[in-house]
Amino acid sequence: MRKILFSTLLLCSIYSQAQLIVDWSAFTGTGYELNEDGAFVNPEYTETLKQLDGKMIMLKGYIVPVDVQLQTYVLSAYPLAQCFFCGNAGPETVVQLYFKNAPPRLLTDQYVVLMGRLRLEQVKPGSFFFTLFETQLAG
């Protein structure tokens, strides 16, 4: 019985340390340029973000649907009216999401806590600077 309890506590301890709770301020230091077409390019990530690349993190924010039928969403530091798409925020305030499993119905501006594996890369000019893979609702 003690072995089972010890093993369970050890696994819970390892699991709880595997996700880092990250604040949006870690993303806002990302520099970038505008190309001749007005697209955001050449993200310059901070050392803090580079250390988080490939790690499981937790991030709080607002859901912004891109395509509800395809279950494509982004997480924003701000509600839709103030976010990158509709407001004056920059590309450092949104994270593209790839869910591990189909998420429940998510509403515009729904405040959520998500967990996922952070990847820093811009696939093409104008695309997202940050992506969370294996994303799951965490709270």
C-alpha positions, 0 to 999 in steps of 0.5 A: 500500500505504501509503495502505491501511495509513494508512486502516486505522489511521485507521479503527481509531483513530476506531472505538476512540475511538467507544466509551467504557468506562463504569463503573457508578459513572457510573449510581449518582449518578442520583436518583429518586422513588417515586410513590404506587404505589411505582414509580420515577419522575423520574430525575435524571441526573448531568451525566456521564450527560447527556454520554453520552446518545446516545453509543456506550459499553461497559459490563460487567455480568451478564446478567439474562433478562427473557424468553428466548424474546423475547430480552429481557435487561437488564444488571445491575451485580450478579448476579441474587441481588443485583440490582434484581429480586431483591436490594436494588439500585436502578433505577440498577443495571440497563440495558435492552438492545436488541440490534442482531442476535439475540444468542447464547444468554445465560445468567443471571449471565453476565458480559459486556462490551457495546457500545451506544448509551446513551439516558437516558429513562424511557418510563413510570413504573416502567420503566428509566432507561437503555437500550442500543440497537444492543447487541452483545457486545464481549468 
